[in-house]
Amino acid sequence: MIDAAGGIAVPVKRRLKTSVTMAYGFGSVAYGAKDAAFGTFLLIYYNQVLGLN
């Protein structure tokens, strides 16, 4: 597609359906849960074992 003002090629905007976007993002749920759990237990460890505020 060519822009009428300057003759510059402009790519066509394409959007994925929300269901497809959610399906692609669903794979990162396990990593997010793991990171959240690790962060929580690390905070407890720092507080209880090392005595940090």
mmCIF file as gemmi writes it, N, C-alpha and C atoms, coordinates in Angstrom:
data_model
loop_
_atom_site.group_PDB
_atom_site.id
_atom_site.type_symbol
_atom_site.label_atom_id
_atom_site.label_alt_id
_atom_site.label_comp_id
_atom_site.label_asym_id
_atom_site.label_entity_id
_atom_site.label_seq_id
_atom_site.pdbx_PDB_ins_code
_atom_site.Cartn_x
_atom_site.Cartn_y
_atom_site.Cartn_z
_atom_site.occupancy
_atom_site.B_iso_or_equiv
_atom_site.pdbx_formal_charge
_atom_site.auth_seq_id
_atom_site.auth_asym_id
_atom_site.pdbx_PDB_model_num
ATOM 1 N N . MET Axp A 1 ? 0.847 -1.176 0 1 0 ? 1 A 1
ATOM 2 C CA . MET Axp A 1 ? 0 0 0 1 0 ? 1 A 1
ATOM 3 C C . MET Axp A 1 ? 0.892 1.238 0 1 0 ? 1 A 1
ATOM 4 N N . ILE Axp A 2 ? 0.524 2.239 -0.761 1 0 ? 2 A 1
ATOM 5 C CA . ILE Axp A 2 ? 1.323 3.449 -0.886 1 0 ? 2 A 1
ATOM 6 C C . ILE Axp A 2 ? 0.569 4.631 -0.278 1 0 ? 2 A 1
ATOM 7 N N . ASP Axp A 3 ? 1.287 5.415 0.507 1 0 ? 3 A 1
ATOM 8 C CA . ASP Axp A 3 ? 0.72 6.629 1.107 1 0 ? 3 A 1
ATOM 9 C C . ASP Axp A 3 ? 0.586 7.688 0.021 1 0 ? 3 A 1
ATOM 10 N N . ALA Axp A 4 ? -0.579 8.348 -0.041 1 0 ? 4 A 1
ATOM 11 C CA . ALA Axp A 4 ? -0.827 9.335 -1.094 1 0 ? 4 A 1
ATOM 12 C C . ALA Axp A 4 ? 0.009 10.598 -0.912 1 0 ? 4 A 1
ATOM 13 N N . ALA Axp A 5 ? 0.374 10.938 0.333 1 0 ? 5 A 1
ATOM 14 C CA . ALA Axp A 5 ? 1.088 12.185 0.585 1 0 ? 5 A 1
ATOM 15 C C . ALA Axp A 5 ? 2.538 12.121 0.124 1 0 ? 5 A 1
ATOM 16 N N . GLY Axp A 6 ? 3.256 11.085 0.499 1 0 ? 6 A 1
ATOM 17 C CA . GLY Axp A 6 ? 4.677 11.076 0.205 1 0 ? 6 A 1
ATOM 18 C C . GLY Axp A 6 ? 5.134 9.914 -0.642 1 0 ? 6 A 1
ATOM 19 N N . GLY Axp A 7 ? 4.238 9.028 -1.009 1 0 ? 7 A 1
ATOM 20 C CA . GLY Axp A 7 ? 4.621 7.878 -1.801 1 0 ? 7 A 1
ATOM 21 C C . GLY Axp A 7 ? 5.401 6.839 -1.007 1 0 ? 7 A 1
ATOM 22 N N . ILE Axp A 8 ? 5.23 6.845 0.306 1 0 ? 8 A 1
ATOM 23 C CA . ILE Axp A 8 ? 5.949 5.904 1.161 1 0 ? 8 A 1
ATOM 24 C C . ILE Axp A 8 ? 5.088 4.666 1.361 1 0 ? 8 A 1
ATOM 25 N N . ALA Axp A 9 ? 5.716 3.498 1.307 1 0 ? 9 A 1
ATOM 26 C CA . ALA Axp A 9 ? 4.987 2.256 1.522 1 0 ? 9 A 1
ATOM 27 C C . ALA Axp A 9 ? 4.608 2.144 2.994 1 0 ? 9 A 1
ATOM 28 N N . VAL Axp A 10 ? 3.331 1.945 3.258 1 0 ? 10 A 1
ATOM 29 C CA . VAL Axp A 10 ? 2.821 1.83 4.62 1 0 ? 10 A 1
ATOM 30 C C . VAL Axp A 10 ? 2.256 0.425 4.785 1 0 ? 10 A 1
ATOM 31 N N . PRO Axp A 11 ? 2.713 -0.312 5.791 1 0 ? 11 A 1
ATOM 32 C CA . PRO Axp A 11 ? 2.201 -1.674 5.961 1 0 ? 11 A 1
ATOM 33 C C . PRO Axp A 11 ? 0.731 -1.665 6.407 1 0 ? 11 A 1
ATOM 34 N N . VAL Axp A 12 ? 0.017 -2.682 6 1 0 ? 12 A 1
ATOM 35 C CA . VAL Axp A 12 ? -1.383 -2.823 6.366 1 0 ? 12 A 1
ATOM 36 C C . VAL Axp A 12 ? -1.444 -3.293 7.822 1 0 ? 12 A 1
ATOM 37 N N . LYS Axp A 13 ? -2.304 -2.654 8.619 1 0 ? 13 A 1
ATOM 38 C CA . LYS Axp A 13 ? -2.443 -3.062 10.016 1 0 ? 13 A 1
ATOM 39 C C . LYS Axp A 13 ? -3.242 -4.353 10.081 1 0 ? 13 A 1
ATOM 40 N N . ARG Axp A 14 ? -2.681 -5.313 10.792 1 0 ? 14 A 1
ATOM 41 C CA . ARG Axp A 14 ? -3.369 -6.584 10.992 1 0 ? 14 A 1
ATOM 42 C C . ARG Axp A 14 ? -3.421 -6.857 12.482 1 0 ? 14 A 1
ATOM 43 N N . ARG Axp A 15 ? -4.584 -7.193 12.964 1 0 ? 15 A 1
ATOM 44 C CA . ARG Axp A 15 ? -4.751 -7.523 14.378 1 0 ? 15 A 1
ATOM 45 C C . ARG Axp A 15 ? -5.181 -8.973 14.5 1 0 ? 15 A 1
ATOM 46 N N . LEU Axp A 16 ? -4.629 -9.63 15.516 1 0 ? 16 A 1
ATOM 47 C CA . LEU Axp A 16 ? -5.071 -10.984 15.812 1 0 ? 16 A 1
ATOM 48 C C . LEU Axp A 16 ? -6.324 -10.937 16.65 1 0 ? 16 A 1
ATOM 49 N N . LYS Axp A 17 ? -7.1 -11.996 16.589 1 0 ? 17 A 1
ATOM 50 C CA . LYS Axp A 17 ? -8.277 -12.086 17.433 1 0 ? 17 A 1
ATOM 51 C C . LYS Axp A 17 ? -7.831 -12.183 18.887 1 0 ? 17 A 1
ATOM 52 N N . THR Axp A 18 ? -8.697 -11.77 19.791 1 0 ? 18 A 1
ATOM 53 C CA . THR Axp A 18 ? -8.384 -11.822 21.215 1 0 ? 18 A 1
ATOM 54 C C . THR Axp A 18 ? -8.136 -13.253 21.663 1 0 ? 18 A 1
ATOM 55 N N . SER Axp A 19 ? -8.885 -14.205 21.139 1 0 ? 19 A 1
ATOM 56 C CA . SER Axp A 19 ? -8.706 -15.604 21.526 1 0 ? 19 A 1
ATOM 57 C C . SER Axp A 19 ? -7.336 -16.125 21.112 1 0 ? 19 A 1
ATOM 58 N N . VAL Axp A 20 ? -6.843 -15.71 19.954 1 0 ? 20 A 1
ATOM 59 C CA . VAL Axp A 20 ? -5.516 -16.139 19.5 1 0 ? 20 A 1
ATOM 60 C C . VAL Axp A 20 ? -4.439 -15.511 20.377 1 0 ? 20 A 1
ATOM 61 N N . THR Axp A 21 ? -4.593 -14.24 20.71 1 0 ? 21 A 1
ATOM 62 C CA . THR Axp A 21 ? -3.633 -13.566 21.578 1 0 ? 21 A 1
ATOM 63 C C . THR Axp A 21 ? -3.588 -14.23 22.944 1 0 ? 21 A 1
ATOM 64 N N . MET Axp A 22 ? -4.757 -14.562 23.495 1 0 ? 22 A 1
ATOM 65 C CA . MET Axp A 22 ? -4.815 -15.237 24.788 1 0 ? 22 A 1
ATOM 66 C C . MET Axp A 22 ? -4.178 -16.62 24.721 1 0 ? 22 A 1
ATOM 67 N N . ALA Axp A 23 ? -4.374 -17.32 23.632 1 0 ? 23 A 1
ATOM 68 C CA . ALA Axp A 23 ? -3.794 -18.662 23.481 1 0 ? 23 A 1
ATOM 69 C C . ALA Axp A 23 ? -2.273 -18.585 23.437 1 0 ? 23 A 1
ATOM 70 N N . TYR Axp A 24 ? -1.718 -17.602 22.767 1 0 ? 24 A 1
ATOM 71 C CA . TYR Axp A 24 ? -0.267 -17.439 22.725 1 0 ? 24 A 1
ATOM 72 C C . TYR Axp A 24 ? 0.271 -17.041 24.095 1 0 ? 24 A 1
ATOM 73 N N . GLY Axp A 25 ? -0.448 -16.199 24.808 1 0 ? 25 A 1
ATOM 74 C CA . GLY Axp A 25 ? 0.004 -15.745 26.117 1 0 ? 25 A 1
ATOM 75 C C . GLY Axp A 25 ? -0.17 -16.765 27.215 1 0 ? 25 A 1
ATOM 76 N N . PHE Axp A 26 ? -1.026 -17.751 27.017 1 0 ? 26 A 1
ATOM 77 C CA . PHE Axp A 26 ? -1.308 -18.743 28.042 1 0 ? 26 A 1
ATOM 78 C C . PHE Axp A 26 ? -0.068 -19.564 28.401 1 0 ? 26 A 1
ATOM 79 N N . GLY Axp A 27 ? 0.865 -19.698 27.503 1 0 ? 27 A 1
ATOM 80 C CA . GLY Axp A 27 ? 2.079 -20.469 27.768 1 0 ? 27 A 1
ATOM 81 C C . GLY Axp A 27 ? 2.969 -19.828 28.817 1 0 ? 27 A 1
ATOM 82 N N . SER Axp A 28 ? 2.846 -18.55 29.034 1 0 ? 28 A 1
ATOM 83 C CA . SER Axp A 28 ? 3.701 -17.876 30.012 1 0 ? 28 A 1
ATOM 84 C C . SER Axp A 28 ? 3.109 -17.884 31.42 1 0 ? 28 A 1
ATOM 85 N N . VAL Axp A 29 ? 1.937 -18.477 31.591 1 0 ? 29 A 1
ATOM 86 C CA . VAL Axp A 29 ? 1.317 -18.536 32.916 1 0 ? 29 A 1
ATOM 87 C C . VAL Axp A 29 ? 2.183 -19.346 33.871 1 0 ? 29 A 1
ATOM 88 N N . ALA Axp A 30 ? 2.741 -20.452 33.415 1 0 ? 30 A 1
ATOM 89 C CA . ALA Axp A 30 ? 3.575 -21.295 34.279 1 0 ? 30 A 1
ATOM 90 C C . ALA Axp A 30 ? 4.814 -20.534 34.741 1 0 ? 30 A 1
ATOM 91 N N . TYR Axp A 31 ? 5.439 -19.788 33.854 1 0 ? 31 A 1
ATOM 92 C CA . TYR Axp A 31 ? 6.622 -19.007 34.234 1 0 ? 31 A 1
ATOM 93 C C . TYR Axp A 31 ? 6.253 -17.903 35.226 1 0 ? 31 A 1
ATOM 94 N N . GLY Axp A 32 ? 5.124 -17.28 35.031 1 0 ? 32 A 1
ATOM 95 C CA . GLY Axp A 32 ? 4.679 -16.236 35.939 1 0 ? 32 A 1
ATOM 96 C C . GLY Axp A 32 ? 4.381 -16.79 37.324 1 0 ? 32 A 1
ATOM 97 N N . ALA Axp A 33 ? 3.735 -17.951 37.385 1 0 ? 33 A 1
ATOM 98 C CA . ALA Axp A 33 ? 3.433 -18.571 38.678 1 0 ? 33 A 1
ATOM 99 C C . ALA Axp A 33 ? 4.713 -18.99 39.382 1 0 ? 33 A 1
ATOM 100 N N . LYS Axp A 34 ? 5.656 -19.542 38.63 1 0 ? 34 A 1
ATOM 101 C CA . LYS Axp A 34 ? 6.931 -19.957 39.21 1 0 ? 34 A 1
ATOM 102 C C . LYS Axp A 34 ? 7.685 -18.755 39.757 1 0 ? 34 A 1
ATOM 103 N N . ASP Axp A 35 ? 7.747 -17.696 39.004 1 0 ? 35 A 1
ATOM 104 C CA . ASP Axp A 35 ? 8.462 -16.496 39.449 1 0 ? 35 A 1
ATOM 105 C C . ASP Axp A 35 ? 7.796 -15.852 40.661 1 0 ? 35 A 1
ATOM 106 N N . ALA Axp A 36 ? 6.474 -15.844 40.692 1 0 ? 36 A 1
ATOM 107 C CA . ALA Axp A 36 ? 5.761 -15.278 41.833 1 0 ? 36 A 1
ATOM 108 C C . ALA Axp A 36 ? 6.006 -16.107 43.091 1 0 ? 36 A 1
ATOM 109 N N . ALA Axp A 37 ? 5.964 -17.427 42.954 1 0 ? 37 A 1
ATOM 110 C CA . ALA Axp A 37 ? 6.205 -18.303 44.107 1 0 ? 37 A 1
ATOM 111 C C . ALA Axp A 37 ? 7.644 -18.164 44.596 1 0 ? 37 A 1
ATOM 112 N N . PHE Axp A 38 ? 8.586 -18.13 43.67 1 0 ? 38 A 1
ATOM 113 C CA . PHE Axp A 38 ? 9.994 -17.993 44.049 1 0 ? 38 A 1
ATOM 114 C C . PHE Axp A 38 ? 10.232 -16.666 44.761 1 0 ? 38 A 1
ATOM 115 N N . GLY Axp A 39 ? 9.656 -15.597 44.257 1 0 ? 39 A 1
ATOM 116 C CA . GLY Axp A 39 ? 9.812 -14.289 44.878 1 0 ? 39 A 1
ATOM 117 C C . GLY Axp A 39 ? 9.223 -14.242 46.272 1 0 ? 39 A 1
ATOM 118 N N . THR Axp A 40 ? 8.066 -14.892 46.454 1 0 ? 40 A 1
ATOM 119 C CA . THR Axp A 40 ? 7.422 -14.918 47.765 1 0 ? 40 A 1
ATOM 120 C C . THR Axp A 40 ? 8.274 -15.67 48.776 1 0 ? 40 A 1
ATOM 121 N N . PHE Axp A 41 ? 8.749 -16.86 48.392 1 0 ? 41 A 1
ATOM 122 C CA . PHE Axp A 41 ? 9.555 -17.653 49.317 1 0 ? 41 A 1
ATOM 123 C C . PHE Axp A 41 ? 10.914 -17.013 49.565 1 0 ? 41 A 1
ATOM 124 N N . LEU Axp A 42 ? 11.444 -16.323 48.579 1 0 ? 42 A 1
ATOM 125 C CA . LEU Axp A 42 ? 12.71 -15.631 48.769 1 0 ? 42 A 1
ATOM 126 C C . LEU Axp A 42 ? 12.552 -14.493 49.775 1 0 ? 42 A 1
ATOM 127 N N . LEU Axp A 43 ? 11.416 -13.8 49.719 1 0 ? 43 A 1
ATOM 128 C CA . LEU Axp A 43 ? 11.144 -12.735 50.676 1 0 ? 43 A 1
ATOM 129 C C . LEU Axp A 43 ? 11.053 -13.292 52.094 1 0 ? 43 A 1
ATOM 130 N N . ILE Axp A 44 ? 10.375 -14.416 52.244 1 0 ? 44 A 1
ATOM 131 C CA . ILE Axp A 44 ? 10.267 -15.058 53.563 1 0 ? 44 A 1
ATOM 132 C C . ILE Axp A 44 ? 11.634 -15.5 54.056 1 0 ? 44 A 1
ATOM 133 N N . TYR Axp A 45 ? 12.44 -16.063 53.165 1 0 ? 45 A 1
ATOM 134 C CA . TYR Axp A 45 ? 13.784 -16.511 53.531 1 0 ? 45 A 1
ATOM 135 C C . TYR Axp A 45 ? 14.635 -15.333 53.99 1 0 ? 45 A 1
ATOM 136 N N . TYR Axp A 46 ? 14.607 -14.259 53.237 1 0 ? 46 A 1
ATOM 137 C CA . TYR Axp A 46 ? 15.393 -13.069 53.621 1 0 ? 46 A 1
ATOM 138 C C . TYR Axp A 46 ? 14.949 -12.541 54.986 1 0 ? 46 A 1
ATOM 139 N N . ASN Axp A 47 ? 13.664 -12.561 55.239 1 0 ? 47 A 1
ATOM 140 C CA . ASN Axp A 47 ? 13.146 -12 56.473 1 0 ? 47 A 1
ATOM 141 C C . ASN Axp A 47 ? 13.4 -12.935 57.662 1 0 ? 47 A 1
ATOM 142 N N . GLN Axp A 48 ? 13.1 -14.198 57.533 1 0 ? 48 A 1
ATOM 143 C CA . GLN Axp A 48 ? 13.146 -15.13 58.658 1 0 ? 48 A 1
ATOM 144 C C . GLN Axp A 48 ? 14.557 -15.656 58.907 1 0 ? 48 A 1
ATOM 145 N N . VAL Axp A 49 ? 15.306 -15.993 57.884 1 0 ? 49 A 1
ATOM 146 C CA . VAL Axp A 49 ? 16.606 -16.628 58.051 1 0 ? 49 A 1
ATOM 147 C C . VAL Axp A 49 ? 17.727 -15.589 58.146 1 0 ? 49 A 1
ATOM 148 N N . LEU Axp A 50 ? 17.733 -14.637 57.235 1 0 ? 50 A 1
ATOM 149 C CA . LEU Axp A 50 ? 18.819 -13.655 57.22 1 0 ? 50 A 1
ATOM 150 C C . LEU Axp A 50 ? 18.532 -12.444 58.092 1 0 ? 50 A 1
ATOM 151 N N . GLY Axp A 51 ? 17.295 -12.259 58.499 1 0 ? 51 A 1
ATOM 152 C CA . GLY Axp A 51 ? 16.938 -11.168 59.388 1 0 ? 51 A 1
ATOM 153 C C . GLY Axp A 51 ? 16.884 -9.807 58.731 1 0 ? 51 A 1
ATOM 154 N N . LEU Axp A 52 ? 16.689 -9.756 57.425 1 0 ? 52 A 1
ATOM 155 C CA . LEU Axp A 52 ? 16.569 -8.469 56.721 1 0 ? 52 A 1
ATOM 156 C C . LEU Axp A 52 ? 15.144 -7.944 56.834 1 0 ? 52 A 1
ATOM 157 N N . ASN Axp A 53 ? 15.011 -6.642 56.824 1 0 ? 53 A 1
ATOM 158 C CA . ASN Axp A 53 ? 13.663 -6.043 56.86 1 0 ? 53 A 1
ATOM 159 C C . ASN Axp A 53 ? 12.96 -6.256 55.544 1 0 ? 53 A 1
